[in-house]
């Protein structure tokens, strides 16, 4: 929330399906994707979020948020599915455990400057499907976009660099 506010956006938390009303965009943050899915289902948010996203609500998913936006998820709990918003396949926690977290300079499409990526138990994109790759680490896709939906395997909010937050806001406003 602080990163988006620093980039000029008004923010609010979404905890109930009523909180989705009048949103211009939705950020699904990092965390533990199976827990997030179970809580969304328990609170009646899962279907409401899926409906809003499939109806065109712009979204940004970071780390676990990328997993939730994905169409195909591997290494999840039995039956774990993403919301199916992006035609991507991801493998959960593929960059390793918490202790194996790392920072790396990323290549951003359309931007000559590198981006400081912070990876914490991050997913790997195994198949980009019909999405556009917008960021890479060692040649591997770590950021994708389709229309007004973006997903990042890393945590841009921890980098201090607001370029990707501003890009998402540009997509929301377009």
KOLNU-788913 format. One line per 10 residues: number of its first residue (from 1); their letters; for each residue x, y, z of N, C-alpha, C, CB. Coordinates in Angstrom, 2 decimals, padded with zeros to 5 digits. Atoms other than C-alpha are relative to their C-alpha. Glycine has a CB too. Layout:
NUM = A = X Y Z X Y Z X Y Z X Y Z ~ ...
***
This chain:
1 = XXXXXXXXXX = 000.83 -001.19 000.00 000.00 000.00 000.00 000.87 001.25 000.00 -000.94 000.00 001.21 ~ -000.88 -001.18 -000.08 002.84 002.39 000.86 000.64 000.30 -001.35 001.10 -000.22 001.05 ~ -000.63 -000.23 001.31 004.52 001.87 -002.53 -001.00 000.64 -000.96 000.53 -001.33 -000.58 ~ 000.99 -000.59 000.90 001.29 002.62 -004.41 -000.37 001.42 000.43 -001.25 -000.86 -000.04 ~ 000.28 -001.36 -000.46 000.56 005.64 -002.23 001.14 000.93 -000.37 -000.23 000.01 001.52 ~ -001.15 -000.81 000.41 004.10 006.89 -002.92 -000.03 000.27 -001.50 001.31 -000.71 000.38 ~ 000.12 -000.19 001.45 003.32 006.44 -006.62 -001.23 000.82 -000.37 -000.06 -001.36 -000.70 ~ 001.11 -000.89 000.25 000.21 008.61 -006.25 -001.38 -000.63 000.01 000.19 000.64 -001.28 ~ 001.31 000.68 000.00 -002.59 006.05 -005.82 -000.66 000.10 001.37 000.17 -001.47 -000.40 ~ 000.77 000.18 -001.24 -005.35 005.92 -003.23 -000.18 -001.51 000.16 -001.40 000.76 -000.05
11 = XXXXXXXXXX = 000.08 001.44 -000.24 -005.46 002.47 -001.62 -001.00 -000.31 001.10 001.38 -000.56 000.36 ~ 000.80 000.51 -001.12 -007.70 000.40 000.61 000.14 -001.51 000.01 -001.50 000.44 -000.11 ~ -000.06 001.45 -000.14 -007.70 -003.14 001.92 -001.29 -000.63 -000.51 000.25 -000.39 001.46 ~ 001.17 000.78 000.42 -010.03 -005.74 000.44 -000.02 -001.25 000.87 000.05 -000.36 -001.54 ~ 000.13 001.15 -000.91 -011.16 -008.21 003.10 -001.34 -000.71 -000.19 000.14 000.45 001.45 ~ 001.33 000.54 000.23 -014.82 -008.74 002.16 -000.39 000.26 -001.43 -001.04 000.61 000.99 ~ 000.36 -000.21 001.40 -016.52 -009.03 -001.20 -000.58 001.40 -000.24 -001.01 -001.05 -000.45 ~ 000.52 -001.36 000.13 -018.22 -005.68 -000.55 001.12 001.00 -000.26 -000.78 000.40 001.26 ~ -001.15 -000.90 000.19 -014.73 -004.11 -000.53 000.44 000.08 -001.45 001.16 -000.47 000.86 ~ -000.35 -000.02 001.42 -014.43 -004.92 -004.25 -000.76 001.08 -000.77 -000.28 -001.36 -000.62
21 = XXXXXXXXXX = 000.82 -000.99 000.69 -017.10 -002.35 -005.13 000.80 001.26 -000.31 -001.23 000.35 000.84 ~ -000.60 -001.26 000.46 -015.86 000.64 -007.11 001.53 000.00 -000.05 -000.45 001.10 000.87 ~ -001.46 000.03 000.15 -012.25 -000.56 -007.30 000.36 000.27 -001.46 000.57 -001.36 000.46 ~ -000.52 -000.22 001.34 -010.23 000.58 -010.28 001.07 -001.02 -000.34 000.56 001.42 -000.13 ~ -001.01 001.02 000.19 -007.57 -002.10 -009.80 000.18 -000.77 001.30 001.34 000.62 -000.46 ~ -000.18 000.86 -001.17 -006.68 -004.94 -007.45 001.42 -000.51 000.02 -001.01 -001.17 -000.01 ~ -001.33 000.56 -000.19 -003.29 -005.92 -006.06 -000.15 -001.22 000.89 000.99 001.05 000.63 ~ -000.03 001.23 -000.80 -002.89 -009.49 -004.85 001.46 -000.18 000.40 -000.56 -001.28 -000.81 ~ -001.39 -000.07 -000.44 000.26 -009.41 -002.72 000.63 -001.37 000.19 000.09 000.77 001.29 ~ -000.69 001.22 -000.38 002.81 -011.96 -001.67 -000.58 -000.54 001.29 001.50 000.25 000.15
31 = XXXXXXXXXX = 000.48 000.69 -001.19 002.19 -014.35 001.17 000.06 -001.49 -000.28 -001.45 000.45 000.38 ~ 000.05 001.45 000.20 001.34 -018.03 001.29 -001.24 -000.30 -000.82 -000.01 -000.78 001.38 ~ 001.10 000.10 000.95 -000.81 -018.87 -001.71 -001.11 -000.97 000.43 000.53 -000.43 -001.34 ~ 001.06 000.93 -000.41 -002.62 -021.89 -000.24 -000.83 000.60 001.12 000.60 -001.35 000.44 ~ 000.72 -000.66 -001.09 -003.52 -019.97 002.92 -000.88 001.12 -000.54 000.98 000.55 001.05 ~ 000.77 -001.09 000.58 -004.62 -016.97 000.88 -001.25 -000.53 -000.70 000.87 000.81 -001.00 ~ 001.14 000.59 000.71 -006.85 -019.18 -001.28 -001.06 -000.49 000.99 000.46 -001.17 -000.89 ~ 000.95 000.51 -000.99 -008.42 -020.88 001.74 -000.74 001.14 000.71 000.71 -000.87 001.04 ~ 000.65 -001.14 -000.66 -009.08 -017.53 003.46 -000.97 000.70 -000.95 001.05 000.99 000.50 ~ 000.90 -000.63 000.98 -010.57 -016.06 000.27 -001.27 -000.83 -000.14 000.70 000.15 -001.37
41 = XXXXXXXXXX = 001.19 000.85 000.10 -012.90 -019.05 000.01 -000.85 000.12 001.26 000.41 -001.47 -000.22 ~ 000.73 -000.08 -001.26 -013.86 -018.89 003.68 -000.74 001.32 000.15 000.96 -000.18 001.17 ~ 000.61 -001.33 -000.13 -014.62 -015.14 003.46 -000.94 000.33 -001.15 001.09 001.05 000.08 ~ 000.89 -000.25 001.13 -016.65 -015.52 000.25 000.61 000.92 -001.05 -001.29 000.59 000.48 ~ -000.69 -000.90 000.91 -014.02 -013.57 -001.69 000.48 -000.68 -001.28 001.16 000.62 000.69 ~ -000.63 000.68 001.13 -012.65 -016.22 -004.05 -000.82 000.19 -001.28 000.17 -001.48 000.30 ~ 000.83 -000.13 001.20 -015.55 -016.29 -006.52 -000.23 001.45 -000.39 -001.35 -000.70 000.21 ~ 000.22 -001.42 000.30 -016.16 -012.55 -006.21 001.24 000.61 -000.66 -000.34 000.78 001.29 ~ -001.23 -000.49 000.61 -012.50 -011.79 -007.00 000.15 -000.58 -001.40 001.23 -000.35 000.87 ~ -000.10 000.63 001.33 -012.49 -014.29 -009.87 -000.95 000.67 -000.98 -000.31 -001.51 000.09
51 = XXXXXXXXXX = 000.97 -000.65 000.89 -015.64 -012.74 -011.32 000.45 001.40 -000.39 -001.37 000.07 000.68 ~ -000.44 -001.37 000.28 -014.26 -009.20 -011.02 001.18 000.00 -000.97 000.39 000.72 001.31 ~ -001.17 000.04 000.87 -010.96 -010.14 -012.65 -000.35 -000.48 -001.39 001.07 -000.90 000.60 ~ 000.40 000.50 001.31 -012.56 -012.14 -015.45 -000.91 000.99 -000.73 -000.72 -001.35 000.15 ~ 000.81 -001.06 000.62 -014.84 -009.13 -016.06 000.85 001.21 -000.40 -001.10 000.44 000.96 ~ -000.89 -001.06 000.47 -011.79 -006.95 -016.69 000.62 000.90 001.04 -000.73 000.82 -000.92 ~ -000.65 -000.82 -001.02 -010.75 -005.47 -013.33 001.51 -000.18 -000.12 -000.50 -000.38 001.44 ~ -001.46 000.12 000.08 -007.02 -004.68 -013.72 000.57 -000.59 001.29 000.64 001.38 -000.28 ~ -000.59 000.64 -001.18 -004.80 -006.71 -011.38 001.51 -000.06 -000.12 -000.57 -001.41 000.19 ~ -001.42 000.25 -000.13 -001.24 -006.95 -010.21 000.16 -001.06 001.07 000.80 001.31 000.36
61 = XXXXXXXXXX = -000.30 001.05 -000.96 -000.11 -010.14 -008.52 001.49 -000.09 000.20 -000.57 -001.36 -000.45 ~ -001.42 000.14 -000.28 003.25 -010.34 -006.77 000.22 -001.27 000.81 000.54 001.24 000.77 ~ -000.40 001.24 -000.66 004.83 -013.65 -005.74 -001.21 -000.92 000.17 000.65 000.31 001.37 ~ 001.19 000.84 -000.17 001.87 -015.54 -004.21 -001.15 000.53 -000.85 -000.42 -000.05 001.49 ~ 001.02 -000.58 000.86 -000.36 -013.13 -006.13 000.12 -000.50 -001.43 000.08 001.50 000.02 ~ -000.21 000.57 001.32 001.21 -014.43 -009.35 -000.59 -001.41 -000.06 001.50 -000.03 -000.36 ~ 000.53 001.36 -000.07 000.30 -017.97 -008.28 -001.53 000.04 -000.08 000.46 -000.71 001.29 ~ 001.46 -000.10 000.01 -003.29 -016.91 -007.63 -000.56 000.43 -001.35 -000.45 000.98 001.07 ~ 000.48 -000.45 001.31 -003.59 -015.22 -011.04 000.19 -001.07 -001.08 000.71 001.28 -000.41 ~ -000.36 001.00 001.01 -002.19 -018.26 -012.87 -001.14 -000.96 -000.33 001.19 -000.80 000.47
71 = XXXXXXXXXX = 000.95 001.02 000.45 -004.21 -020.75 -014.87 000.44 -001.39 000.47 -000.13 000.03 -001.52 ~ -000.53 001.32 -000.36 -001.91 -023.69 -013.99 001.03 000.15 001.10 000.61 -000.71 -001.24 ~ -000.87 -000.06 -001.16 -000.15 -024.29 -010.65 000.53 -001.40 000.29 -000.74 000.58 001.24 ~ -000.57 001.29 -000.41 002.28 -027.09 -009.81 000.67 000.17 001.36 001.01 -000.52 -001.05 ~ -000.58 000.06 -001.35 003.72 -028.09 -006.43 -000.88 000.67 001.04 001.37 000.65 000.01 ~ 000.94 -000.53 -000.98 000.60 -026.83 -004.67 -000.59 -001.15 000.80 -001.11 000.81 -000.69 ~ 000.72 001.06 -000.71 -001.65 -028.72 -002.31 -000.94 -000.67 -001.00 -000.79 000.57 001.23 ~ 000.90 000.72 000.90 -003.93 -031.31 -003.89 -001.19 000.87 -000.38 -000.48 -001.30 000.65 ~ 001.13 -000.75 000.51 -006.46 -029.56 -006.08 000.19 001.50 -000.04 -001.16 -000.29 000.82 ~ -000.20 -001.45 000.02 -004.87 -026.11 -005.75 -000.05 000.52 -001.43 001.35 000.38 000.65
81 = XXXXXXXXXX = 000.14 -000.65 001.30 -005.86 -023.92 -008.66 000.18 001.49 000.18 -001.37 -000.32 -000.65 ~ -000.02 -001.45 000.01 -005.21 -020.35 -009.55 -001.37 000.51 -000.43 001.10 000.54 -000.92 ~ 001.24 -000.63 000.45 -007.94 -017.93 -010.49 -000.19 -000.10 -001.51 -000.03 001.46 000.42 ~ 000.09 000.20 001.44 -007.17 -018.64 -014.15 -000.09 001.27 -000.80 -001.17 -000.84 -000.30 ~ 000.08 -001.29 000.68 -006.80 -014.99 -015.12 001.08 000.11 -001.08 000.13 001.14 001.00 ~ -001.11 -000.05 000.95 -003.43 -015.36 -016.84 000.33 -001.41 -000.51 001.25 000.63 000.65 ~ -000.35 001.27 000.64 -002.53 -018.13 -019.28 001.48 -000.30 000.25 -000.30 000.05 -001.53 ~ -001.37 000.36 -000.36 000.63 -019.07 -017.40 -000.02 -001.25 000.88 000.72 001.18 000.73 ~ -000.21 001.12 -000.92 001.94 -022.14 -015.59 001.12 000.40 000.94 000.33 -001.34 -000.76 ~ -001.01 -000.35 -001.01 003.83 -021.53 -012.34 000.22 -001.19 000.93 -000.44 001.25 000.81
91 = XXXXXXXXXX = -000.35 000.99 -001.02 005.61 -023.77 -009.86 000.28 000.76 001.28 001.23 -000.89 -000.42 ~ -000.12 -000.68 -001.29 005.25 -022.65 -006.24 001.37 -000.17 000.62 -001.07 -000.51 000.95 ~ -001.22 000.04 -000.81 008.33 -021.82 -004.13 001.21 -000.58 -000.73 -000.25 -000.80 001.24 ~ -001.02 000.66 000.80 010.58 -022.93 -006.97 001.39 000.61 000.17 -000.38 000.06 -001.45 ~ -001.31 -000.61 -000.24 013.36 -020.48 -006.09 000.58 -000.40 001.34 -000.11 001.51 -000.08 ~ -000.55 000.50 -001.25 013.78 -022.20 -002.74 -000.75 000.49 001.23 001.43 000.38 000.12 ~ 000.59 -000.34 -001.29 012.94 -021.77 000.92 000.31 001.44 000.40 000.50 -000.97 001.07 ~ -000.18 -001.36 -000.52 012.84 -018.56 002.96 001.48 000.37 000.11 -000.67 000.13 001.37 ~ -001.43 -000.27 -000.19 016.57 -018.84 003.76 000.74 000.17 -001.31 000.63 -001.11 000.78 ~ -000.63 -000.12 001.31 017.35 -018.99 000.04 -000.49 001.25 -000.75 -000.28 -001.25 -000.82
101 = XXXXXXXXXX = 000.45 -001.24 000.61 015.74 -015.61 -000.64 001.21 000.79 -000.50 -000.83 000.85 001.02 ~ -001.13 -000.73 000.57 017.86 -013.29 -002.75 -000.49 001.24 -000.73 000.79 -000.90 -000.96 ~ 000.25 -001.18 000.82 018.07 -010.01 -004.61 000.82 -000.14 -001.27 000.34 001.33 000.76 ~ -000.70 000.09 001.28 019.02 -009.77 -008.29 -000.45 001.13 -000.90 -000.26 -001.37 -000.67 ~ 000.34 -001.01 001.00 019.14 -007.20 -011.04 -000.77 -000.69 -001.13 001.29 000.72 -000.55 ~ 000.89 000.58 001.01 016.34 -007.91 -013.54 000.03 000.85 -001.26 -001.44 -000.12 000.53 ~ 000.15 -000.69 001.27 015.96 -007.01 -017.19 -001.49 000.33 -000.18 000.54 -000.86 -001.20 ~ 001.37 -000.41 000.29 012.79 -005.00 -017.87 -000.12 000.28 -001.49 -000.41 001.25 000.84 ~ 000.24 -000.32 001.41 011.38 -004.91 -021.39 -000.28 001.49 -000.15 -001.18 -000.84 -000.57 ~ 000.28 -001.40 000.29 011.38 -001.43 -022.86 000.69 000.98 000.93 -001.45 000.24 000.07
111 = XXXXXXXXXX = -000.69 -000.88 -000.94 013.64 -000.07 -020.12 001.46 -000.43 000.04 -000.66 -000.05 001.44 ~ -001.41 000.34 000.03 017.41 000.04 -020.51 000.59 -000.24 001.37 000.76 001.08 -000.69 ~ -000.53 000.15 -001.35 017.92 000.22 -016.75 -000.48 -001.31 000.62 -000.43 001.18 000.88 ~ 000.40 001.24 -000.69 017.87 -002.90 -014.59 -000.97 000.35 001.14 001.24 -000.77 000.54 ~ 000.95 -000.18 -001.10 015.31 -003.39 -011.81 000.46 -000.89 001.15 -001.47 -000.35 -000.43 ~ -000.44 000.81 -001.14 016.21 -004.59 -008.28 -001.10 -000.96 000.46 000.42 000.92 001.16 ~ 001.01 001.00 -000.37 014.22 -007.81 -007.83 000.30 -000.63 001.34 -000.09 -001.07 -001.07 ~ -000.12 000.65 -001.31 013.61 -009.22 -004.34 -000.85 -001.27 -000.06 -000.47 000.96 001.17 ~ 000.66 001.29 000.13 012.76 -012.94 -004.43 -000.06 -000.69 001.36 000.75 -000.89 -001.02 ~ 000.21 000.67 -001.28 011.27 -014.61 -001.34 -000.92 -001.20 -000.26 -000.63 000.98 001.07
121 = XXXXXXXXXX = 000.78 001.22 000.28 010.13 -018.23 -001.83 -000.83 000.17 -001.27 -000.93 -000.34 001.20 ~ 000.70 -000.45 001.20 009.19 -017.11 -005.31 -000.37 -001.16 -000.93 000.85 001.00 -000.76 ~ 000.37 000.98 001.02 007.37 -019.05 -008.02 000.86 000.16 -001.25 -001.49 000.13 -000.36 ~ -000.63 -000.03 001.32 008.96 -019.93 -011.35 -001.10 -000.10 -001.04 001.06 -001.15 -000.17 ~ 000.94 000.09 001.13 007.03 -019.30 -014.55 000.53 -001.09 -000.92 -000.13 001.39 -000.76 ~ -000.42 001.12 000.83 007.23 -022.61 -016.40 -000.50 000.12 -001.44 -000.48 -001.29 000.59 ~ 000.55 -000.19 001.34 005.08 -021.57 -019.37 -000.69 001.37 -000.02 -001.01 -001.16 -000.38 ~ 000.58 -001.35 000.07 004.21 -018.00 -020.40 -001.29 000.03 -000.79 001.00 000.96 -000.62 ~ 001.26 000.03 000.74 001.29 -019.11 -022.59 -000.12 001.18 -000.94 -001.17 -000.03 000.96 ~ 000.28 -001.13 000.90 -000.22 -016.10 -024.33 000.36 001.35 000.62 -001.47 000.01 -000.37
131 = XXXXXXXXXX = -000.35 -001.26 -000.65 001.24 -013.50 -021.96 001.29 000.58 -000.58 000.15 -000.19 001.51 ~ -001.22 -000.70 000.40 003.93 -010.92 -022.74 000.96 -000.03 001.19 -000.30 001.47 -000.44 ~ -001.02 -000.02 -001.05 007.15 -011.29 -020.75 000.49 001.43 000.14 001.19 -000.98 -000.33 ~ -000.43 -001.38 -000.24 008.01 -007.94 -019.14 001.24 000.10 000.86 -001.12 000.78 000.64 ~ -001.21 000.00 -000.82 010.87 -008.95 -016.82 000.62 -001.39 -000.02 -000.31 000.44 001.47 ~ -000.74 001.26 000.01 013.57 -011.61 -016.84 001.13 000.04 001.01 000.56 -000.29 -001.41 ~ -001.17 000.21 -000.85 016.16 -012.98 -014.46 000.77 -001.18 -000.58 -000.41 -000.26 001.51 ~ -000.82 001.05 000.63 019.00 -014.97 -016.04 -000.73 -000.65 -001.18 000.37 -001.08 001.03 ~ 000.70 000.49 001.18 016.86 -015.29 -019.18 -001.36 -000.63 000.28 000.84 -000.99 -000.69 ~ 001.27 000.63 -000.37 013.89 -016.77 -017.27 -001.05 001.07 000.26 000.18 -000.91 001.26
141 = XXXXXXXXXX = 001.05 -001.00 -000.27 010.55 -014.90 -017.21 -000.34 000.08 001.48 -001.26 -000.33 -000.80 ~ 000.40 -000.23 -001.39 009.79 -013.36 -013.80 -001.08 001.07 000.10 001.22 000.40 000.84 ~ 001.08 -000.97 000.05 007.22 -010.77 -014.89 -000.73 -000.16 -001.31 000.53 001.44 000.15 ~ 000.82 000.16 001.20 004.33 -011.12 -017.33 -001.16 000.98 000.04 -000.52 -001.46 -000.14 ~ 001.16 -000.89 000.10 001.45 -009.03 -018.57 -000.89 -000.48 -001.13 000.43 001.48 -000.23 ~ 000.98 000.20 001.07 -001.71 -009.57 -020.56 -001.08 001.03 000.23 -000.59 -001.48 -000.01 ~ 000.99 -001.07 -000.16 -003.95 -006.60 -021.15 000.36 000.86 001.19 -001.41 -000.58 000.17 ~ -000.21 -000.85 -001.18 -004.32 -004.75 -017.86 000.29 -000.83 001.25 -001.22 000.90 000.24 ~ -000.35 000.86 -001.12 -003.14 -007.65 -015.70 001.50 -000.30 -000.06 -000.83 -001.32 -000.02 ~ -001.43 000.27 -000.13 000.46 -008.01 -014.51 000.22 -000.99 001.13 000.80 001.30 000.25
151 = XXXXXXXXXX = -000.39 000.91 -001.08 002.12 -010.73 -012.45 001.52 -000.03 000.08 -000.58 -001.44 -000.23 ~ -001.44 -000.05 -000.25 005.58 -010.65 -010.90 000.36 -001.08 001.01 000.43 001.41 000.53 ~ -000.44 001.06 -000.92 007.46 -013.51 -009.24 000.74 000.58 001.20 000.91 -000.99 -000.74 ~ -000.80 -000.66 -001.03 009.29 -011.00 -007.04 -000.84 001.08 000.69 001.28 000.60 -000.61 ~ 000.66 -001.03 -000.82 008.42 -008.22 -004.58 000.52 001.39 -000.35 000.21 -000.29 001.51 ~ -000.49 -001.34 000.36 008.80 -004.79 -006.23 -000.15 001.01 001.14 -000.73 000.51 -001.23 ~ 000.24 -000.94 -001.10 007.47 -003.07 -003.09 001.17 000.03 000.98 -001.29 -000.37 000.73 ~ -001.15 000.03 -000.91 010.63 -004.09 -001.22 001.25 000.61 -000.61 000.28 -001.43 000.40 ~ -001.18 -000.49 000.71 012.98 -002.59 -003.79 000.23 001.50 000.15 -000.11 -000.34 -001.46 ~ -000.11 -001.45 -000.03 012.28 001.11 -003.29 -000.13 000.63 -001.39 001.31 000.39 000.61
161 = XXXXXXXXXX = 000.13 -000.46 001.38 011.89 001.39 -007.09 -001.48 -000.07 -000.38 000.89 -000.87 -000.99 ~ 001.45 -000.07 000.26 008.37 002.51 -008.09 -000.37 -000.17 -001.48 -000.53 001.31 000.49 ~ 000.31 000.07 001.43 008.63 001.95 -011.87 -001.12 -000.99 -000.31 001.23 -000.39 -000.77 ~ 001.04 000.98 000.32 006.48 -001.20 -011.90 -001.34 000.36 000.63 000.44 -001.40 000.48 ~ 001.24 -000.49 -000.59 003.93 000.31 -009.53 -000.62 001.07 -000.90 000.26 000.58 001.43 ~ 000.49 -001.04 000.91 003.66 003.32 -011.84 -000.52 -000.60 -001.30 001.10 001.03 -000.30 ~ 000.48 000.66 001.22 003.33 001.01 -014.85 -001.37 -000.62 000.23 001.00 -001.08 -000.46 ~ 001.32 000.56 -000.29 000.44 -000.80 -013.18 -001.05 001.11 000.07 000.03 -000.81 001.33 ~ 000.94 -001.11 -000.07 -001.23 002.52 -012.39 -000.33 000.54 -001.40 000.57 001.14 000.89 ~ 000.24 -000.41 001.38 -000.81 003.49 -016.05 -000.98 -000.96 -000.68 001.33 000.06 -000.80
171 = XXXX = 000.93 000.99 000.57 -002.55 000.24 -017.06 -001.42 000.20 000.54 000.49 -001.42 000.30 ~ 001.32 -000.21 -000.62 -005.38 000.90 -014.61 -000.70 001.18 -000.63 000.13 000.23 001.52 ~ 000.59 -001.22 000.53 -005.93 004.37 -016.02 -000.27 -000.06 -001.50 000.89 001.17 000.29 ~ 000.16 000.07 001.47 -005.75 003.25 -019.67 -001.35 -000.57 -000.41 001.11 -000.84 -000.61
***
